[in-house]
Amino acid sequence: MNILVVMIPLSIMFLIGAGIAFFWAVEHDQFEDMDTPALLPLLDDQPASDEGHK
C-alpha cells in the first residue's frame, strides 16, 4: 500500500506534463498541416544533377 503514496502523485505529475506538452504543441502549430507529411514518402525524388559526373 505504500507504493500508492508514490505512484498516485507520480501519475498525476505525468498527466500534467503530458497536458503541458500537448497544449505547447497546439500553440506552436505542430498540428497545423496533418495531410502533407503523410504524402511526402509518395512523392518522387528530385533527379540528381550530373554536373560533377563526367
PDB file of N, CA, C, O and CB in Angstrom:
ATOM      1  N   MET A   1       0.817  -1.205   0.000  1.00  0.00           N
ATOM      2  CA  MET A   1       0.000   0.000   0.000  1.00  0.00           C
ATOM      3  C   MET A   1       0.854   1.259   0.000  1.00  0.00           C
ATOM      4  O   MET A   1       0.387   2.318  -0.418  1.00  0.00           O
ATOM      5  CB  MET A   1      -0.926   0.004   1.199  1.00  0.00           C
ATOM      6  N   ASN A   2       2.092   1.162   0.460  1.00  0.00           N
ATOM      7  CA  ASN A   2       2.947   2.348   0.484  1.00  0.00           C
ATOM      8  C   ASN A   2       3.326   2.803  -0.924  1.00  0.00           C
ATOM      9  O   ASN A   2       3.654   3.971  -1.136  1.00  0.00           O
ATOM     10  CB  ASN A   2       4.207   2.068   1.293  1.00  0.00           C
ATOM     11  N   ILE A   3       3.281   1.897  -1.869  1.00  0.00           N
ATOM     12  CA  ILE A   3       3.631   2.264  -3.238  1.00  0.00           C
ATOM     13  C   ILE A   3       2.602   3.228  -3.823  1.00  0.00           C
ATOM     14  O   ILE A   3       2.928   4.019  -4.708  1.00  0.00           O
ATOM     15  CB  ILE A   3       3.742   1.011  -4.118  1.00  0.00           C
ATOM     16  N   LEU A   4       1.358   3.169  -3.332  1.00  0.00           N
ATOM     17  CA  LEU A   4       0.334   4.098  -3.810  1.00  0.00           C
ATOM     18  C   LEU A   4       0.673   5.544  -3.456  1.00  0.00           C
ATOM     19  O   LEU A   4       0.290   6.468  -4.173  1.00  0.00           O
ATOM     20  CB  LEU A   4      -1.025   3.727  -3.227  1.00  0.00           C
ATOM     21  N   VAL A   5       1.386   5.737  -2.360  1.00  0.00           N
ATOM     22  CA  VAL A   5       1.796   7.085  -1.949  1.00  0.00           C
ATOM     23  C   VAL A   5       2.765   7.668  -2.984  1.00  0.00           C
ATOM     24  O   VAL A   5       2.824   8.886  -3.152  1.00  0.00           O
ATOM     25  CB  VAL A   5       2.459   7.056  -0.535  1.00  0.00           C
ATOM     26  N   VAL A   6       3.505   6.833  -3.661  1.00  0.00           N
ATOM     27  CA  VAL A   6       4.450   7.282  -4.684  1.00  0.00           C
ATOM     28  C   VAL A   6       3.793   7.310  -6.060  1.00  0.00           C
ATOM     29  O   VAL A   6       3.972   8.266  -6.814  1.00  0.00           O
ATOM     30  CB  VAL A   6       5.687   6.373  -4.709  1.00  0.00           C
ATOM     31  N   MET A   7       3.042   6.278  -6.388  1.00  0.00           N
ATOM     32  CA  MET A   7       2.524   6.140  -7.741  1.00  0.00           C
ATOM     33  C   MET A   7       1.413   7.133  -8.093  1.00  0.00           C
ATOM     34  O   MET A   7       1.354   7.604  -9.229  1.00  0.00           O
ATOM     35  CB  MET A   7       2.020   4.754  -7.931  1.00  0.00           C
ATOM     36  N   ILE A   8       0.545   7.454  -7.156  1.00  0.00           N
ATOM     37  CA  ILE A   8      -0.547   8.385  -7.456  1.00  0.00           C
ATOM     38  C   ILE A   8      -0.007   9.786  -7.745  1.00  0.00           C
ATOM     39  O   ILE A   8      -0.374  10.354  -8.774  1.00  0.00           O
ATOM     40  CB  ILE A   8      -1.547   8.435  -6.285  1.00  0.00           C
ATOM     41  N   PRO A   9       0.844  10.377  -6.898  1.00  0.00           N
ATOM     42  CA  PRO A   9       1.393  11.692  -7.268  1.00  0.00           C
ATOM     43  C   PRO A   9       2.252  11.648  -8.532  1.00  0.00           C
ATOM     44  O   PRO A   9       2.253  12.601  -9.311  1.00  0.00           O
ATOM     45  CB  PRO A   9       2.219  12.245  -6.122  1.00  0.00           C
ATOM     46  N   LEU A  10       2.983  10.547  -8.743  1.00  0.00           N
ATOM     47  CA  LEU A  10       3.799  10.416  -9.943  1.00  0.00           C
ATOM     48  C   LEU A  10       2.933  10.384 -11.197  1.00  0.00           C
ATOM     49  O   LEU A  10       3.273  11.010 -12.201  1.00  0.00           O
ATOM     50  CB  LEU A  10       4.658   9.157  -9.865  1.00  0.00           C
ATOM     51  N   SER A  11       1.825   9.665 -11.149  1.00  0.00           N
ATOM     52  CA  SER A  11       0.936   9.607 -12.314  1.00  0.00           C
ATOM     53  C   SER A  11       0.238  10.949 -12.542  1.00  0.00           C
ATOM     54  O   SER A  11       0.001  11.330 -13.688  1.00  0.00           O
ATOM     55  CB  SER A  11      -0.109   8.494 -12.133  1.00  0.00           C
ATOM     56  N   ILE A  12      -0.089  11.661 -11.478  1.00  0.00           N
ATOM     57  CA  ILE A  12      -0.689  12.988 -11.635  1.00  0.00           C
ATOM     58  C   ILE A  12       0.315  13.953 -12.253  1.00  0.00           C
ATOM     59  O   ILE A  12      -0.053  14.761 -13.105  1.00  0.00           O
ATOM     60  CB  ILE A  12      -1.184  13.528 -10.277  1.00  0.00           C
ATOM     61  N   MET A  13       1.577  13.880 -11.836  1.00  0.00           N
ATOM     62  CA  MET A  13       2.603  14.736 -12.422  1.00  0.00           C
ATOM     63  C   MET A  13       2.833  14.379 -13.891  1.00  0.00           C
ATOM     64  O   MET A  13       3.046  15.270 -14.713  1.00  0.00           O
ATOM     65  CB  MET A  13       3.917  14.615 -11.632  1.00  0.00           C
ATOM     66  N   PHE A  14       2.792  13.102 -14.229  1.00  0.00           N
ATOM     67  CA  PHE A  14       2.918  12.667 -15.614  1.00  0.00           C
ATOM     68  C   PHE A  14       1.763  13.193 -16.458  1.00  0.00           C
ATOM     69  O   PHE A  14       1.972  13.637 -17.586  1.00  0.00           O
ATOM     70  CB  PHE A  14       2.976  11.140 -15.690  1.00  0.00           C
ATOM     71  N   LEU A  15       0.561  13.148 -15.927  1.00  0.00           N
ATOM     72  CA  LEU A  15      -0.611  13.657 -16.627  1.00  0.00           C
ATOM     73  C   LEU A  15      -0.503  15.159 -16.859  1.00  0.00           C
ATOM     74  O   LEU A  15      -0.837  15.645 -17.940  1.00  0.00           O
ATOM     75  CB  LEU A  15      -1.880  13.337 -15.841  1.00  0.00           C
ATOM     76  N   ILE A  16      -0.043  15.890 -15.866  1.00  0.00           N
ATOM     77  CA  ILE A  16       0.137  17.337 -16.018  1.00  0.00           C
ATOM     78  C   ILE A  16       1.205  17.631 -17.064  1.00  0.00           C
ATOM     79  O   ILE A  16       1.042  18.544 -17.873  1.00  0.00           O
ATOM     80  CB  ILE A  16       0.517  17.986 -14.669  1.00  0.00           C
ATOM     81  N   GLY A  17       2.304  16.863 -17.058  1.00  0.00           N
ATOM     82  CA  GLY A  17       3.359  17.050 -18.051  1.00  0.00           C
ATOM     83  C   GLY A  17       2.873  16.760 -19.459  1.00  0.00           C
ATOM     84  O   GLY A  17       3.223  17.483 -20.392  1.00  0.00           O
ATOM     85  N   ALA A  18       2.077  15.722 -19.630  1.00  0.00           N
ATOM     86  CA  ALA A  18       1.527  15.397 -20.945  1.00  0.00           C
ATOM     87  C   ALA A  18       0.564  16.486 -21.415  1.00  0.00           C
ATOM     88  O   ALA A  18       0.544  16.829 -22.597  1.00  0.00           O
ATOM     89  CB  ALA A  18       0.811  14.036 -20.906  1.00  0.00           C
ATOM     90  N   GLY A  19      -0.221  17.020 -20.510  1.00  0.00           N
ATOM     91  CA  GLY A  19      -1.133  18.118 -20.856  1.00  0.00           C
ATOM     92  C   GLY A  19      -0.376  19.365 -21.276  1.00  0.00           C
ATOM     93  O   GLY A  19      -0.755  20.030 -22.240  1.00  0.00           O
ATOM     94  N   ILE A  20       0.701  19.689 -20.551  1.00  0.00           N
ATOM     95  CA  ILE A  20       1.530  20.845 -20.904  1.00  0.00           C
ATOM     96  C   ILE A  20       2.163  20.641 -22.269  1.00  0.00           C
ATOM     97  O   ILE A  20       2.179  21.565 -23.083  1.00  0.00           O
ATOM     98  CB  ILE A  20       2.622  21.082 -19.841  1.00  0.00           C
ATOM     99  N   ALA A  21       2.687  19.448 -22.539  1.00  0.00           N
ATOM    100  CA  ALA A  21       3.301  19.164 -23.838  1.00  0.00           C
ATOM    101  C   ALA A  21       2.272  19.252 -24.962  1.00  0.00           C
ATOM    102  O   ALA A  21       2.582  19.762 -26.039  1.00  0.00           O
ATOM    103  CB  ALA A  21       3.955  17.773 -23.830  1.00  0.00           C
ATOM    104  N   PHE A  22       1.062  18.767 -24.732  1.00  0.00           N
ATOM    105  CA  PHE A  22       0.020  18.828 -25.753  1.00  0.00           C
ATOM    106  C   PHE A  22      -0.363  20.265 -26.063  1.00  0.00           C
ATOM    107  O   PHE A  22      -0.435  20.647 -27.231  1.00  0.00           O
ATOM    108  CB  PHE A  22      -1.209  18.047 -25.307  1.00  0.00           C
ATOM    109  N   PHE A  23      -0.611  21.070 -25.032  1.00  0.00           N
ATOM    110  CA  PHE A  23      -1.022  22.446 -25.272  1.00  0.00           C
ATOM    111  C   PHE A  23       0.117  23.279 -25.854  1.00  0.00           C
ATOM    112  O   PHE A  23      -0.137  24.216 -26.610  1.00  0.00           O
ATOM    113  CB  PHE A  23      -1.521  23.077 -23.981  1.00  0.00           C
ATOM    114  N   TRP A  24       1.366  22.959 -25.518  1.00  0.00           N
ATOM    115  CA  TRP A  24       2.503  23.634 -26.144  1.00  0.00           C
ATOM    116  C   TRP A  24       2.528  23.327 -27.643  1.00  0.00           C
ATOM    117  O   TRP A  24       2.751  24.221 -28.460  1.00  0.00           O
ATOM    118  CB  TRP A  24       3.837  23.200 -25.476  1.00  0.00           C
ATOM    119  N   ALA A  25       2.300  22.061 -28.000  1.00  0.00           N
ATOM    120  CA  ALA A  25       2.311  21.671 -29.409  1.00  0.00           C
ATOM    121  C   ALA A  25       1.179  22.343 -30.174  1.00  0.00           C
ATOM    122  O   ALA A  25       1.368  22.741 -31.323  1.00  0.00           O
ATOM    123  CB  ALA A  25       2.203  20.152 -29.544  1.00  0.00           C
ATOM    124  N   VAL A  26       0.022  22.476 -29.567  1.00  0.00           N
ATOM    125  CA  VAL A  26      -1.098  23.138 -30.227  1.00  0.00           C
ATOM    126  C   VAL A  26      -0.791  24.617 -30.421  1.00  0.00           C
ATOM    127  O   VAL A  26      -1.069  25.167 -31.487  1.00  0.00           O
ATOM    128  CB  VAL A  26      -2.394  22.959 -29.414  1.00  0.00           C
ATOM    129  N   GLU A  27      -0.229  25.265 -29.420  1.00  0.00           N
ATOM    130  CA  GLU A  27       0.096  26.693 -29.515  1.00  0.00           C
ATOM    131  C   GLU A  27       1.182  26.974 -30.545  1.00  0.00           C
ATOM    132  O   GLU A  27       1.195  28.054 -31.135  1.00  0.00           O
ATOM    133  CB  GLU A  27       0.534  27.218 -28.162  1.00  0.00           C
ATOM    134  N   HIS A  28       2.087  26.040 -30.775  1.00  0.00           N
ATOM    135  CA  HIS A  28       3.186  26.240 -31.716  1.00  0.00           C
ATOM    136  C   HIS A  28       2.913  25.592 -33.073  1.00  0.00           C
ATOM    137  O   HIS A  28       3.846  25.279 -33.813  1.00  0.00           O
ATOM    138  CB  HIS A  28       4.472  25.684 -31.133  1.00  0.00           C
ATOM    139  N   ASP A  29       1.629  25.390 -33.401  1.00  0.00           N
ATOM    140  CA  ASP A  29       1.169  24.926 -34.718  1.00  0.00           C
ATOM    141  C   ASP A  29       1.782  23.604 -35.149  1.00  0.00           C
ATOM    142  O   ASP A  29       2.075  23.423 -36.331  1.00  0.00           O
ATOM    143  CB  ASP A  29       1.475  25.964 -35.753  1.00  0.00           C
ATOM    144  N   GLN A  30       1.981  22.689 -34.233  1.00  0.00           N
ATOM    145  CA  GLN A  30       2.518  21.376 -34.591  1.00  0.00           C
ATOM    146  C   GLN A  30       1.480  20.504 -35.296  1.00  0.00           C
ATOM    147  O   GLN A  30       1.837  19.542 -35.975  1.00  0.00           O
ATOM    148  CB  GLN A  30       3.028  20.665 -33.346  1.00  0.00           C
ATOM    149  N   PHE A  31       0.203  20.833 -35.138  1.00  0.00           N
ATOM    150  CA  PHE A  31      -0.869  20.050 -35.744  1.00  0.00           C
ATOM    151  C   PHE A  31      -1.546  20.821 -36.871  1.00  0.00           C
ATOM    152  O   PHE A  31      -2.681  20.509 -37.233  1.00  0.00           O
ATOM    153  CB  PHE A  31      -1.899  19.652 -34.689  1.00  0.00           C
ATOM    154  N   GLU A  32      -0.874  21.818 -37.427  1.00  0.00           N
ATOM    155  CA  GLU A  32      -1.466  22.669 -38.448  1.00  0.00           C
ATOM    156  C   GLU A  32      -1.684  21.924 -39.769  1.00  0.00           C
ATOM    157  O   GLU A  32      -2.767  22.009 -40.348  1.00  0.00           O
ATOM    158  CB  GLU A  32      -0.588  23.880 -38.679  1.00  0.00           C
ATOM    159  N   ASP A  33      -0.688  21.209 -40.244  1.00  0.00           N
ATOM    160  CA  ASP A  33      -0.773  20.521 -41.535  1.00  0.00           C
ATOM    161  C   ASP A  33      -0.653  19.017 -41.297  1.00  0.00           C
ATOM    162  O   ASP A  33       0.448  18.492 -41.132  1.00  0.00           O
ATOM    163  CB  ASP A  33       0.342  21.021 -42.520  1.00  0.00           C
ATOM    164  N   MET A  34      -1.780  18.339 -41.280  1.00  0.00           N
ATOM    165  CA  MET A  34      -1.786  16.916 -40.977  1.00  0.00           C
ATOM    166  C   MET A  34      -1.751  16.046 -42.241  1.00  0.00           C
ATOM    167  O   MET A  34      -1.553  14.835 -42.141  1.00  0.00           O
ATOM    168  CB  MET A  34      -3.010  16.576 -40.154  1.00  0.00           C
ATOM    169  N   ASP A  35      -1.941  16.641 -43.430  1.00  0.00           N
ATOM    170  CA  ASP A  35      -2.020  15.849 -44.653  1.00  0.00           C
ATOM    171  C   ASP A  35      -0.696  15.721 -45.383  1.00  0.00           C
ATOM    172  O   ASP A  35      -0.378  14.641 -45.880  1.00  0.00           O
ATOM    173  CB  ASP A  35      -3.027  16.446 -45.569  1.00  0.00           C
ATOM    174  N   THR A  36       0.077  16.781 -45.462  1.00  0.00           N
ATOM    175  CA  THR A  36       1.304  16.778 -46.260  1.00  0.00           C
ATOM    176  C   THR A  36       2.348  15.769 -45.775  1.00  0.00           C
ATOM    177  O   THR A  36       2.914  15.069 -46.615  1.00  0.00           O
ATOM    178  CB  THR A  36       1.907  18.154 -46.255  1.00  0.00           C
ATOM    179  N   PRO A  37       2.639  15.647 -44.475  1.00  0.00           N
ATOM    180  CA  PRO A  37       3.666  14.680 -44.068  1.00  0.00           C
ATOM    181  C   PRO A  37       3.345  13.237 -44.470  1.00  0.00           C
ATOM    182  O   PRO A  37       4.258  12.447 -44.711  1.00  0.00           O
ATOM    183  CB  PRO A  37       3.855  14.746 -42.575  1.00  0.00           C
ATOM    184  N   ALA A  38       2.083  12.893 -44.543  1.00  0.00           N
ATOM    185  CA  ALA A  38       1.717  11.528 -44.955  1.00  0.00           C
ATOM    186  C   ALA A  38       1.942  11.317 -46.448  1.00  0.00           C
ATOM    187  O   ALA A  38       2.137  10.185 -46.890  1.00  0.00           O
ATOM    188  CB  ALA A  38       0.251  11.239 -44.606  1.00  0.00           C
ATOM    189  N   LEU A  39       1.915  12.389 -47.223  1.00  0.00           N
ATOM    190  CA  LEU A  39       2.076  12.268 -48.673  1.00  0.00           C
ATOM    191  C   LEU A  39       3.525  12.385 -49.121  1.00  0.00           C
ATOM    192  O   LEU A  39       3.842  11.986 -50.241  1.00  0.00           O
ATOM    193  CB  LEU A  39       1.252  13.319 -49.369  1.00  0.00           C
ATOM    194  N   LEU A  40       4.407  12.911 -48.302  1.00  0.00           N
ATOM    195  CA  LEU A  40       5.792  13.121 -48.697  1.00  0.00           C
ATOM    196  C   LEU A  40       6.508  11.844 -49.140  1.00  0.00           C
ATOM    197  O   LEU A  40       7.261  11.915 -50.111  1.00  0.00           O
ATOM    198  CB  LEU A  40       6.540  13.738 -47.563  1.00  0.00           C
ATOM    199  N   PRO A  41       6.333  10.693 -48.507  1.00  0.00           N
ATOM    200  CA  PRO A  41       7.019   9.487 -48.997  1.00  0.00           C
ATOM    201  C   PRO A  41       6.526   9.022 -50.369  1.00  0.00           C
ATOM    202  O   PRO A  41       7.221   8.273 -51.055  1.00  0.00           O
ATOM    203  CB  PRO A  41       6.844   8.364 -48.002  1.00  0.00           C
ATOM    204  N   LEU A  42       5.356   9.453 -50.763  1.00  0.00           N
ATOM    205  CA  LEU A  42       4.812   9.023 -52.046  1.00  0.00           C
ATOM    206  C   LEU A  42       5.324   9.855 -53.218  1.00  0.00           C
ATOM    207  O   LEU A  42       5.229   9.429 -54.369  1.00  0.00           O
ATOM    208  CB  LEU A  42       3.310   9.083 -52.006  1.00  0.00           C
ATOM    209  N   LEU A  43       5.861  11.031 -52.935  1.00  0.00           N
ATOM    210  CA  LEU A  43       6.350  11.901 -53.996  1.00  0.00           C
ATOM    211  C   LEU A  43       7.668  11.369 -54.547  1.00  0.00           C
ATOM    212  O   LEU A  43       8.445  10.743 -53.825  1.00  0.00           O
ATOM    213  CB  LEU A  43       6.523  13.340 -53.482  1.00  0.00           C
ATOM    214  N   ASP A  44       7.910  11.620 -55.818  1.00  0.00           N
ATOM    215  CA  ASP A  44       9.162  11.209 -56.445  1.00  0.00           C
ATOM    216  C   ASP A  44      10.304  12.070 -55.942  1.00  0.00           C
ATOM    217  O   ASP A  44      10.120  13.245 -55.626  1.00  0.00           O
ATOM    218  CB  ASP A  44       9.061  11.293 -57.974  1.00  0.00           C
ATOM    219  N   ASP A  45      11.479  11.476 -55.871  1.00  0.00           N
ATOM    220  CA  ASP A  45      12.663  12.233 -55.512  1.00  0.00           C
ATOM    221  C   ASP A  45      13.067  13.121 -56.673  1.00  0.00           C
ATOM    222  O   ASP A  45      12.754  12.841 -57.830  1.00  0.00           O
ATOM    223  CB  ASP A  45      13.816  11.297 -55.114  1.00  0.00           C
ATOM    224  N   GLN A  46      13.763  14.190 -56.347  1.00  0.00           N
ATOM    225  CA  GLN A  46      14.279  15.074 -57.391  1.00  0.00           C
ATOM    226  C   GLN A  46      15.418  14.360 -58.111  1.00  0.00           C
ATOM    227  O   GLN A  46      16.233  13.706 -57.461  1.00  0.00           O
ATOM    228  CB  GLN A  46      14.762  16.438 -56.793  1.00  0.00           C
ATOM    229  N   PRO A  47      15.496  14.468 -59.431  1.00  0.00           N
ATOM    230  CA  PRO A  47      16.591  13.803 -60.146  1.00  0.00           C
ATOM    231  C   PRO A  47      17.938  14.434 -59.776  1.00  0.00           C
ATOM    232  O   PRO A  47      18.045  15.650 -59.622  1.00  0.00           O
ATOM    233  CB  PRO A  47      16.364  13.880 -61.675  1.00  0.00           C
ATOM    234  N   ALA A  48      18.942  13.604 -59.641  1.00  0.00           N
ATOM    235  CA  ALA A  48      20.285  14.095 -59.299  1.00  0.00           C
ATOM    236  C   ALA A  48      20.878  14.781 -60.507  1.00  0.00           C
ATOM    237  O   ALA A  48      20.711  14.340 -61.644  1.00  0.00           O
ATOM    238  CB  ALA A  48      21.210  12.940 -58.819  1.00  0.00           C
ATOM    239  N   SER A  49      21.581  15.882 -60.236  1.00  0.00           N
ATOM    240  CA  SER A  49      22.223  16.596 -61.365  1.00  0.00           C
ATOM    241  C   SER A  49      23.527  15.885 -61.729  1.00  0.00           C
ATOM    242  O   SER A  49      24.180  15.284 -60.875  1.00  0.00           O
ATOM    243  CB  SER A  49      22.502  18.108 -61.001  1.00  0.00           C
ATOM    244  N   ASP A  50      23.892  15.962 -62.999  1.00  0.00           N
ATOM    245  CA  ASP A  50      25.093  15.287 -63.499  1.00  0.00           C
ATOM    246  C   ASP A  50      26.260  16.248 -63.681  1.00  0.00           C
ATOM    247  O   ASP A  50      27.128  16.003 -64.518  1.00  0.00           O
ATOM    248  CB  ASP A  50      24.794  14.596 -64.814  1.00  0.00           C
ATOM    249  N   GLU A  51      26.299  17.338 -62.917  1.00  0.00           N
ATOM    250  CA  GLU A  51      27.355  18.319 -63.085  1.00  0.00           C
ATOM    251  C   GLU A  51      28.737  17.777 -62.731  1.00  0.00           C
ATOM    252  O   GLU A  51      29.706  18.082 -63.426  1.00  0.00           O
ATOM    253  CB  GLU A  51      27.058  19.523 -62.248  1.00  0.00           C
ATOM    254  N   GLY A  52      28.851  16.993 -61.682  1.00  0.00           N
ATOM    255  CA  GLY A  52      30.154  16.501 -61.235  1.00  0.00           C
ATOM    256  C   GLY A  52      30.570  15.183 -61.840  1.00  0.00           C
ATOM    257  O   GLY A  52      31.701  14.747 -61.626  1.00  0.00           O
ATOM    258  N   HIS A  53      29.694  14.527 -62.592  1.00  0.00           N
ATOM    259  CA  HIS A  53      29.996  13.196 -63.129  1.00  0.00           C
ATOM    260  C   HIS A  53      30.274  13.269 -64.624  1.00  0.00           C
ATOM    261  O   HIS A  53      29.343  13.414 -65.415  1.00  0.00           O
ATOM    262  CB  HIS A  53      28.835  12.225 -62.855  1.00  0.00           C
ATOM    263  N   LYS A  54      31.546  13.172 -65.026  1.00  0.00           N
ATOM    264  CA  LYS A  54      31.901  13.165 -66.454  1.00  0.00           C
ATOM    265  C   LYS A  54      32.883  12.094 -66.752  1.00  0.00           C
ATOM    266  O   LYS A  54      33.296  11.938 -67.901  1.00  0.00           O
ATOM    267  CB  LYS A  54      32.462  14.496 -66.886  1.00  0.00           C
TER     268      LYS A  54
END
